[in-house]
Amino acid sequence: MLAFALGSNALATCGDGTLEPGEQCDDGNTADGDCCSARCQFEAAGAPCGERFDLCGVNACDSAGDCVRTAKPDGLPCNDGNACTLADTCESGACVGGPLAPCGAGPGGCNPQLGCSLSGGLRPPSKPRRKVRITCQDGVVANQPIDPLCDADQVADGRCVFLSRCPLCVFAGCVVSCYATQRVSLVLPVGKHYVIARQGGRPAKVLYRCRPPNRG
């Protein structure tokens, strides 16, 4: 908690959850990024808040202490977390699955978490690849049935943001930590690569790459 002096020589304790003179807000903490600043003042309109990597929405402060979500335009690419759908797009602020993946006539069909059966070209968790290459294009979110998802911020800003979305990470052998909710796994500048080497398991090597945006 943060105490600061007021004109009347009284002390207001920021972060105690009680609105006191000199405070515009008090949400019970002294952290920025939640629309009530560390000094218990409203954060500026447009300041980021809430879920930072919302694929179909933008979360921003309204200058009155509230975090407001605004839907992104329809038609933007996204990922619905279903490995059996392709070309997912945003509709009314939600990610809607696209056409079904062409898995062929194999007996396994398509698993929403694992994707196509072995006959469809993907390997089951029991037979992970020896080497995995994960290439991302700056500003483009990929609907690939492999962990991690990228580019999560969907902005051509000179970096690629990879997010872990377990249990789809089985295709890469879970080389990054898996979470129930999406979290940043790796951020790479354009033109850079990152290699994870694993001893005594598969994949033995995972290569992450960040490509520049398509200017064509």
C-alpha positions in Angstrom: 0.0 0.0 0.0 1.1 3.6 -0.7 0.3 6.4 1.7 0.4 10.0 0.5 -0.2 13.4 2.2 -3.3 15.5 1.4 -3.8 19.2 1.8 -5.5 18.7 5.2 -2.4 16.8 6.4 -4.5 13.6 6.5 -3.1 10.5 4.9 -4.8 8.5 2.2 -3.6 4.9 1.9 -3.6 3.9 -1.8 -4.3 0.2 -2.3 -6.4 -0.5 0.7 -9.6 -0.8 -1.3 -11.3 2.3 0.3 -11.8 5.5 -1.7 -10.4 8.4 0.2 -10.0 12.1 -0.4 -7.3 12.7 -3.1 -7.9 9.3 -4.7 -9.9 8.9 -8.0 -10.0 5.2 -7.5 -8.8 2.5 -5.2 -9.0 -1.1 -6.5 -7.1 -2.7 -3.6 -3.7 -2.8 -5.1 -0.8 -0.5 -6.2 -0.3 -1.9 -9.7 -0.5 -0.1 -13.0 -2.2 -1.6 -16.0 -5.6 -2.1 -14.5 -7.0 1.4 -15.2 -6.4 2.5 -11.6 -2.8 3.5 -11.3 -0.3 2.7 -8.6 -1.1 6.2 -7.1 -4.9 5.5 -7.2 -5.6 7.8 -10.2 -7.5 6.9 -13.3 -5.2 5.8 -16.1 -5.5 7.6 -19.4 -8.1 6.6 -22.0 -6.6 4.0 -24.4 -4.1 2.7 -21.9 -3.8 -1.1 -22.3 -5.5 -3.3 -19.7 -6.9 -6.8 -19.3 -6.0 -9.6 -21.7 -3.1 -8.2 -23.7 -3.3 -10.8 -26.5 -7.0 -10.8 -27.2 -7.2 -12.1 -30.8 -10.6 -10.6 -31.5 -10.8 -7.7 -29.2 -8.9 -4.6 -27.9 -8.9 -4.0 -24.1 -8.3 -0.4 -23.1 -9.0 2.0 -20.2 -11.9 4.5 -20.6 -10.3 7.2 -18.3 -12.9 6.5 -15.7 -11.3 3.5 -14.1 -12.9 0.8 -16.2 -11.3 -1.6 -18.7 -13.5 -1.8 -21.8 -13.3 -4.4 -24.5 -13.9 -3.4 -28.1 -14.4 -6.0 -30.8 -11.9 -6.0 -33.6 -13.2 -5.8 -37.2 -14.9 -9.0 -38.6 -12.8 -11.0 -40.9 -9.5 -10.7 -39.1 -7.6 -14.0 -38.8 -7.6 -15.7 -35.3 -7.3 -19.1 -33.8 -10.3 -20.9 -32.1 -8.1 -23.5 -30.4 -9.6 -26.3 -32.6 -6.9 -28.0 -34.6 -9.6 -29.3 -37.0 -10.6 -25.9 -38.3 -8.6 -23.8 -40.7 -8.7 -20.1 -41.6 -10.6 -19.0 -38.5 -11.8 -15.4 -38.4 -13.2 -12.9 -36.0 -17.0 -12.3 -35.9 -18.6 -9.9 -33.5 -15.6 -10.0 -31.2 -15.4 -13.8 -31.1 -13.2 -16.3 -33.0 -15.2 -18.5 -35.3 -13.8 -21.7 -36.8 -13.4 -21.9 -40.5 -13.5 -24.9 -42.9 -12.6 -28.3 -41.5 -9.1 -29.6 -42.1 -8.8 -32.1 -45.0 -7.7 -35.1 -43.0 -8.2 -37.7 -45.7 -9.9 -41.1 -45.2 -7.7 -42.3 -42.4 -9.3 -44.2 -39.5 -8.3 -41.6 -36.9 -10.2 -38.7 -38.4 -9.6 -35.4 -36.7 -9.1 -34.6 -33.0 -9.9 -31.0 -32.0 -6.9 -31.0 -29.8 -4.5 -33.1 -31.8 -5.6 -32.4 -35.4 -5.5 -34.9 -38.2 -4.6 -38.6 -37.7 -1.3 -39.9 -38.8 -2.7 -40.5 -42.3 -3.3 -36.8 -42.5 0.4 -36.0 -42.2 0.7 -35.1 -38.5 2.5 -37.2 -35.9 0.7 -38.5 -32.8 2.3 -37.6 -29.4 3.8 -41.1 -29.2 6.0 -40.4 -32.3 7.2 -36.8 -31.9 9.6 -35.4 -34.6 13.3 -35.4 -34.0 13.5 -31.7 -35.1 10.8 -29.1 -35.1 10.9 -25.8 -37.0 8.4 -23.2 -35.9 8.4 -20.2 -38.3 6.3 -17.1 -37.6 5.6 -14.0 -39.8 5.4 -10.7 -38.0 1.9 -9.4 -37.8 0.2 -12.6 -39.0 -1.6 -15.0 -36.6 -1.2 -18.6 -37.8 -3.8 -21.3 -37.5 -1.3 -24.1 -37.4 -2.0 -27.2 -35.4 1.2 -26.9 -33.5 2.2 -25.1 -30.3 2.9 -22.3 -29.9 0.5 -19.9 -31.5 2.1 -16.9 -33.3 2.1 -13.9 -34.0 -0.2 -13.4 -31.1 -0.3 -9.6 -31.1 -1.2 -9.4 -34.8 0.9 -6.3 -35.2 3.8 -5.8 -37.6 5.9 -4.3 -34.9 9.3 -5.9 -35.6 8.8 -8.8 -33.3 6.9 -12.2 -33.2 5.0 -13.2 -30.1 4.6 -16.9 -29.5 1.9 -18.1 -27.1 1.7 -21.6 -25.5 -1.8 -23.2 -25.9 -1.5 -26.6 -24.4 -2.5 -29.4 -25.1 -1.6 -28.7 -28.8 2.0 -28.5 -27.7 2.1 -32.3 -28.0 3.3 -31.9 -31.6 6.4 -30.1 -30.4 6.9 -32.5 -27.5 5.8 -29.9 -25.0 9.1 -28.1 -25.1 7.6 -25.0 -23.6 5.5 -24.9 -20.5 1.8 -25.5 -21.0 -0.8 -23.4 -19.3 -4.6 -23.5 -19.0 -4.7 -20.0 -20.3 -2.6 -18.4 -23.0 0.7 -16.8 -21.8 3.7 -15.4 -23.5 6.2 -18.2 -24.3 8.7 -16.4 -26.4 9.2 -13.0 -28.1 11.6 -12.8 -31.0 12.7 -9.7 -33.1 12.3 -10.0 -36.8 15.2 -11.9 -38.5 16.2 -13.6 -35.3 15.9 -17.3 -34.3 16.0 -19.2 -31.1 17.0 -22.8 -30.6 15.9 -25.1 -27.7 18.0 -28.2 -27.4 16.7 -31.1 -25.3 18.8 -33.9 -24.0 17.4 -37.5 -24.0 14.1 -36.9 -25.7 12.2 -35.8 -28.8 12.2 -33.5 -30.4 15.9 -33.1 -29.7 15.9 -29.6 -31.2 13.2 -26.9 -31.7 14.0 -23.9 -33.9 11.9 -20.8 -33.6 12.2 -18.1 -36.4 10.6 -14.7 -36.9 10.2 -13.5 -40.5 9.4 -10.0 -41.6 5.9 -9.1 -42.7 4.8 -9.7 -46.3 5.1 -6.3 -48.0 3.8 -7.7 -51.3 
